[in-house]
């Protein structure tokens, strides 16, 4: 809220409607944990700040795969007077599959390029700009990506007067290389084929390009609006912005991974953050390697 106040009065000063920014130094009281959990309660009595269960994720993904509105946007968009809101494909099913398989932030997923994923049988390399561990200043580094791995090395942010920017991760720990489950690899390979294998011909293109043009990055705000709408259409009222991260964190913890490995996987350097994400017990597969695999779901063929 304070950032909104800063932005509004900053614009007012630009148009000479005020000579000062009264929002400077303005801070809002941060809700404590009890306040948050009380506010997160919905009429159904469930705690919607929790991690979704396996059954909820499977129900959601199955519904998204069957819904053309969540499918891939291949080719030009069409105008239609029927279908209501989001009548065109919103390209949410693939994105959701990756979020619940890897647990990355939405901005990190939207910042991914085809050169950041390795779908080959040999190691690959990519140049990244990341915060230095010592000074937190930007530094350029070459990251090696093993086969069937993903390099998360940037996030998308919207800057006043500058628009959408692809910048560094929130912290040095946020720049990481994570393994992909077999179903996530299959999804990305099918997506690459649907878009004429851009990871070979145009590796700098975003994996989840804008609906108006594959060469442009998608605005996270618009994506979140589409996600909330489509998720609620299929009864997933439990969703919140970090629901997928809570789901993956809880699965890894319940499967047996130690805290340090989970923190490296999720891109955290503060153990307190991990503890806030851990939630209720869930039914999990026994093998640790399959903890994040959504392979039992129908294949995305669109």
N, C-alpha and C positions, 0 to 999 in steps of 0.2 A: 504493500500500500504506500509506503513512504516513497518508493521509486516513482510511482504514478504521480504523487503530489509534486515531486521534484520536476518531472517531465512537463506537467501542465504549466507550472509557474515559469519554467524555463522558456517555454514557447511564448507565454504571455510577455515575458521580458523582451524576447526577440521582436515582437510586434509593438513594443513600446507601450504596452498596456499597464505595465508596472515597472518600477525602477529597481526593485529588489525581489529576491526569491524568498518568500516567507517560509517555504518548506525546508530550508536549510536547517539541519539539526533536528528535524522532525523524526520521531521514532514512535512506532506503535508497540504496545505491549505484546510480547510473545506469549502465546497460549501455552500453559503447562500441559503435561501429558494427560492429566485428568480432564482438562477442558477439551482437548482434542478428541479424546475417546468419546466424551459425551456428545460433542458436535457431530462426530462421525456416525452416530447411531441413526439408523433410518427407521421408519415405521414398522418394518418387518422384524425389528429387534436384533438384527445382526450387526456385528462390528465391521463396518465397511472400510476401516483403515487397516484391516488384516491382509494377510496373503491369501489369494484365492486357492481353493483346493484343486487337486488334480482333476476331479470330475467337472468342476466349473470351467477350468481351462479347456478341457477336451470338448465340452458342450459348446463353448464359445467358438473354438477353432473349427469345429465341424459345421456350425451354422455359418460362419464367415466364408468358408470354402464354397458352400452351396449358394451364397448370396452374390448375385452378379454385381451388386453395388460395391462390394468389397474386393472385386476382382481387379486384374491388371488393366491399366489404361494403355492399350496398344493402338496407335493410330490417332487421328484427330478426334476431339470431343464433338459430340452432337448436341444440338439444341432440341429439347423435348418439352412439350407442354404437359406431358403425363409423367407420372412417377414421383412428383413432389421433390422434396429436398434430397440432394445427393443422388439424383437419378442416374447420373453418369458413374461409371466405375471409379472408385476412390483409391484403389491400390492399397487396401488396408490388410488384406489377408496375408500377403507375403510379409509385410512389415510386422504384423502381430506374431507370425510364426518365428521371426528372428528375435523379437523382443522376449518371447517366452522361452526361447532356446538359449539365448546368450545372456539376457538380463541387462543389456545396455540401456542407457537413457535414450529417450525418443530423439533428442537433439543429436546424440552420438550416432544413432542408426541412420538418421537422415543425412549426416555428414559423410557417410561411407561412400568411397569411390570403388570402381571395379578393380583398381590396382591395390586396394586394401584387402582383398580376399584372394586366397590362393586355391584355385580349383584344379591345379595340375598335380602331377606326381613328384615334382621337384621343388626344392625351396625357392622362394621368390624374395625380392627385396623392394622396399619402398622408402622414399625420402619423406620424413615427417618433421614438423615443427612442434616442439614440445617444451614445457617449462623445465628449466634446470632444477635438479634437486638441491643444489647449493644456493643459488641466487634467485630462483623462480623466474629468471629472465628467459626469453625465447632462445632456443638453440636448435640447430638443424642436426638430425641424426639419421642414419640408415638403419632401418629395422628389417630383420630377416623374418619372413613368414613361412613356416613349415607348411607342407601340404595339408589341406582341409583345416586351415586356421584363418583367423580374421584379425586384422590389425585395427584396433580402435584408437585413433590418434587425433581426433578433432571433434568439435561440436558446432552446432549452428546457433547463432544468436541474432536477434534483431536489434540494431543500434539506431537510435534517433538520428535522423538526417543522413544516415548511411545505408539503411536497409538491412538486408539479410547478409550476414558475414559468416564464413567458415573460419573458425579460430581454434586456438589450442583448447585442450581439455581443462577441466576445472582445476586439476592439480597434476603434479608429475606422476602420481599413481594412476591417474586416469588414462594415460597413454600406455596401452597394454596389448598383448597378443593372446588371443583366446582360442581354444580348440572348438571346432564345430561338430555337432552330432551328425550322424549319417543322414537323418531326415532334413537337417538344415542345409547340408551340402547338396542334397537332391533338390531342395527348393530353389537354392541359388543357381544351380546348374540349369534347372528348367526355366528360371527367370532370364538367365543369360541367353538361352536359346530363343525364348520368346522375343527378346529385343535384339536378335541377330548378333549374339556373342560380343557385346561391346567391350568386355574385359580383354579381348584380344586386339580389337581395332582401335578403340578409344578408351584406354584405361582410366583416364581422368574423369569420365562421366560418372555422375552419382548413381549408385545402385538403385536408389528410390528417387528418381527424377521427378520434376514437377509435372503435373497433369497437362500443363500448357506447352511443355517442351522438355524432352529428356535431358537436355544439356544444362538445365537450371535446377538448383536445389529447391526443395519444397519448404514452405514456411511452416515451422513447427506448430504455430498457433492454429493454422488452418487444418493441419493434420490432426491435432488434438480435438478440434471440433468434430471432424469426421469420425474419429475413433469413439468419442463419447456418444455420438448419435447412433452409430452402427452397433456398438456394444449394448446400449440400452434397448435397441430394437430387438435384440436376442436375449433379453432378460438379465444381462450382466450389470446389474445396478451396483455391484461391489467394486466396479473399476475406479481406480484413481491413477494419477499420473505416474506413480512408481509401483503400480500393482505388479507388473511383470518382474521388476527388480526384487520385490518382496518374495514373489513366487520362486524365482531362481535361487535367491539367498537361502530361503527356508529349505528347499529341496537339497541343496548342496550340504547344508548343515545336518539335516536329518539322515542323509545318505552316509555321512561319516567323514567328510573333509574337515581338516583342522581349520581354525580361524584364520591363520596367516594365509593359507592357500585361497580361502574364500575372499579375503580382502584383496589379494593380488588379482584374482579373477574379476571381481566387481569394480576394481579401480579405486579402492579406499586406502587411506593411510592412518585412519583413526579407528581404534577398536570400538569406540562408543557408537560410531555410525553403524557398525555391524550389529551391535546389540539392539539398536532401534528397529532394524529390519527383520530380525528373527521373530517368527510368529508361531501360530498353532501347529500341532502335529498333523501330518498328512500321510496318506498311503503312498508308498514309494516303491519303485522296483528295487530288487536286491543288489543288482550289479551297479557299482559306482559309475562305470562308463556309460550307462544308459540313463543316468539320472535326469538328463535334460533332453532326452530324445522324444520327439513327438511322432515317431514313425508309425504308431498304431492308427493315426488319423488318416482320412482319405487324402490321396495325393492331390496337390494343386496342379491342375492341368491347363488352366486358362492362361 
